[in-house]
Amino acid sequence: MRIIPFVSTFSALMLIASMSLAKDMKLAVTTSFHNSGLSDVLLPEIKKDLGFDVHLLVVGTGQALKLGRAGDVDAILVHSKKAEEKFVREGFGTHRREIMYNDFVLIGPVADKAKIAEQFSAVDAFKAIQQQQAIFVSRGDDSGTHRKEMALWSAALLDTEKFKGGWYRASGSGMGATLNTATAMNGYVFADRASWLNFKNKGDLKILYFGDPVLFNQYAYLPVNSIIHPHVKKDLATQLETWLVSEKAQNLIANYRLSGQLLFVPNAKN
């Protein structure tokens, strides 16, 4: 009969251990957000204020949405509005909450053989690269950045699957690796401004085209629907969302700069 208290104590200890292990959540984020360095600023403050760890799964937007659909994460932070709205419309996310934005830019060799810096629009810049058949390195990974790039090629009435001559290269990698490839090949590349500013191996490349309104790059937070996936940590995801839109978090985002340049603009609405 003495074994009963032992079993009860053991069960209680296991319950306590599992409760303590449960004090964390999984957040799928884009490689561009992580590469910016902003997560290194925000995560310690989240831990300090909320008392739990946020484990990042750093992937492209397409993969982040897949993780959300499978219930493998508790929330996602991505930047592809149409895909996000579809994710919510299909019931996998409870809602979409805008957090911050920056912009996409076209980067290329200082010599700018395609003369994209002289173009009137982003679409014209893409056309100029294709007409010159200048080396262009695409992420090719179904990320938010890749999806925006493909939308611009489409707007230029160009089909990347029909490109010939080897000038168009798909890295199939995240933003950092793609930028490294573009540097090594001295080619053009499409990226978000934050990742570029935090990228160290710039070589002979620089931002050549920016400013077209179509290059606006909004980041949004989407909690995974606990009705579809009851195991997701709804309460922690809600706490994180409340923190991200708080005055403190929005100020941290606004004050995050590299070489004096602003990487993100907070625009959460309460």
HUPETA-V500116 format. One record per pair of residues at least 4 apart in sequence whose C-alpha atoms are under 8 Angstrom apart, sorted by the first residue. I is the first residue (numbers start at 1). J is the second residue. Records with the same first field share a line. If there is no record, write none. Layout:
# HUPETA-V500116
I = J + J
This chain:
# HUPETA-V500116
2 = 6
3 = 7
4 = 8
5 = 9
6 = 10
7 = 11
8 = 12
9 = 13
10 = 14
11 = 15
12 = 16
13 = 17
14 = 18
15 = 19
16 = 20
17 = 21
18 = 22
19 = 23
23 = 52 + 53
24 = 52 + 53 + 54 + 55 + 236
25 = 52 + 53 + 54 + 55 + 73 + 74 + 233 + 236 + 237
26 = 54 + 55 + 56 + 57 + 72 + 73 + 74 + 75
27 = 54 + 55 + 56 + 57 + 73 + 74 + 75 + 76 + 77
28 = 56 + 57 + 58 + 59 + 64 + 67 + 68 + 73 + 75 + 76 + 77
29 = 33 + 34 + 56 + 57 + 58 + 59 + 60 + 61 + 64 + 76 + 77 + 78
30 = 34 + 58 + 59 + 60 + 61 + 64 + 77 + 78 + 79 + 143 + 144
31 = 35 + 58 + 59 + 60 + 174 + 175 + 176
32 = 36 + 174 + 175 + 176 + 192 + 194 + 195
33 = 37 + 38 + 39 + 194 + 195
34 = 38 + 39 + 58
35 = 175 + 176 + 194 + 195 + 198 + 199
36 = 194 + 195 + 196 + 197 + 198 + 263
37 = 41 + 198
38 = 42 + 253 + 256
39 = 43
40 = 44
41 = 45 + 252
42 = 46 + 249 + 252
43 = 47 + 53 + 54
44 = 48
45 = 49
46 = 50 + 51 + 52 + 53 + 54 + 240 + 243
47 = 51 + 52 + 53 + 54
48 = 52
50 = 239 + 240
59 = 63 + 64 + 143 + 174
60 = 64 + 141 + 142 + 143 + 144 + 174
61 = 65 + 78 + 79 + 80 + 142 + 143 + 144
62 = 66 + 141 + 142 + 143 + 144
63 = 67 + 142 + 143
64 = 68 + 76 + 78
65 = 69 + 76 + 84 + 87
66 = 70
67 = 71 + 72 + 73
68 = 72 + 73 + 74 + 75 + 76 + 92 + 93 + 224
69 = 87 + 92 + 224
71 = 224 + 229 + 231 + 232
73 = 224 + 232
74 = 223 + 224 + 232 + 233 + 234 + 237
75 = 221 + 222 + 223 + 224 + 237
76 = 221 + 222 + 223 + 224
77 = 219 + 220 + 221 + 222
78 = 84 + 144 + 219 + 220 + 221
79 = 84 + 144 + 145 + 217 + 218 + 219 + 220
80 = 84 + 144 + 147 + 148 + 218 + 219
81 = 85 + 218
82 = 86
83 = 87
84 = 88 + 96 + 222
85 = 89 + 96
86 = 90
87 = 91 + 92 + 93
88 = 92 + 93 + 94 + 95 + 96
89 = 93
91 = 225 + 228
92 = 224 + 225 + 228
93 = 222 + 223 + 224 + 225
94 = 222 + 223 + 224 + 225
95 = 222 + 223
96 = 220 + 221 + 222 + 223
97 = 220 + 221 + 222 + 268
98 = 218 + 219 + 220 + 221 + 267 + 268 + 269
99 = 218 + 219 + 220 + 221 + 244 + 245 + 266 + 267 + 268
100 = 218 + 219 + 220 + 253 + 264 + 265 + 266 + 267 + 268
101 = 216 + 217 + 218 + 219 + 264 + 265 + 266 + 267
102 = 192 + 193 + 194 + 216 + 217 + 218 + 263 + 264 + 265
103 = 192 + 193 + 210 + 215 + 216 + 217 + 218
104 = 145 + 190 + 191 + 192 + 193 + 210 + 215 + 216 + 217
105 = 190 + 191 + 192 + 193 + 207 + 208 + 209 + 210 + 215
106 = 188 + 189 + 190 + 191 + 207 + 208 + 209 + 210
107 = 188 + 189 + 190 + 191 + 205 + 206 + 207 + 208 + 209
108 = 112 + 186 + 187 + 188 + 189 + 205 + 206 + 207 + 208
109 = 113 + 186 + 187 + 188 + 204 + 205 + 206
110 = 204 + 205 + 206 + 208
112 = 116 + 117 + 208
113 = 132 + 134
114 = 128 + 129 + 131 + 132 + 134
115 = 119 + 125 + 128
116 = 124 + 125 + 126 + 128 + 129 + 208 + 209
117 = 125 + 208 + 209
119 = 124 + 125
120 = 124 + 125
121 = 125 + 212
122 = 126 + 152 + 209 + 210 + 212 + 214 + 215
123 = 127 + 152 + 153 + 155 + 156
124 = 128 + 156
125 = 129 + 209
126 = 130 + 152 + 153 + 156
127 = 131 + 153 + 156
128 = 132
129 = 133 + 134 + 135 + 136
130 = 134
133 = 165 + 167 + 168
134 = 167 + 168 + 187 + 188
135 = 167 + 168 + 169 + 185 + 186 + 187 + 188
136 = 167 + 168 + 169 + 182 + 187 + 188 + 189
137 = 168 + 169 + 170 + 171 + 178 + 181 + 182 + 187 + 188 + 189 + 190
138 = 146 + 168 + 169 + 170 + 171 + 172 + 178 + 189 + 190
139 = 143 + 145 + 146 + 170 + 171 + 172 + 173 + 174 + 175 + 178
140 = 146 + 170 + 171 + 172 + 173
141 = 146 + 171 + 172 + 173 + 174
142 = 146 + 147
143 = 147
144 = 148
145 = 149 + 190 + 191 + 192
146 = 150
147 = 151
148 = 152
149 = 153 + 190
150 = 154
151 = 155
152 = 156
153 = 157 + 158 + 159 + 160
154 = 158 + 159
159 = 163
160 = 168
163 = 168
164 = 168
171 = 177 + 178 + 181
173 = 177 + 178
174 = 178
175 = 179 + 191 + 195
176 = 180 + 195 + 199
177 = 181
178 = 182 + 189
179 = 183 + 189 + 196 + 199
180 = 184 + 201 + 202
181 = 185
182 = 186 + 187 + 188 + 189
183 = 187 + 201 + 202 + 203 + 204 + 205
186 = 203 + 204 + 205
187 = 205
191 = 195 + 196
192 = 196 + 217
193 = 197 + 263
194 = 198 + 263 + 264
195 = 199
197 = 258 + 263
198 = 258
202 = 206
210 = 215
211 = 215
212 = 216
221 = 241
223 = 234 + 237 + 238
224 = 229 + 232 + 234
225 = 229 + 230 + 232 + 234
226 = 230 + 231 + 232 + 233 + 234
233 = 237
234 = 238
235 = 239
236 = 240
237 = 241
238 = 242
239 = 243
240 = 244
241 = 245
242 = 246
243 = 248 + 249
244 = 249 + 250
245 = 249 + 250 + 268 + 269 + 270
246 = 250
247 = 251
248 = 252
249 = 253
250 = 254 + 266 + 267 + 268
251 = 255 + 266
252 = 256
253 = 264 + 265 + 266
254 = 262 + 264 + 265 + 266
255 = 262
256 = 262 + 263 + 264
257 = 261 + 262 + 263
258 = 262 + 263
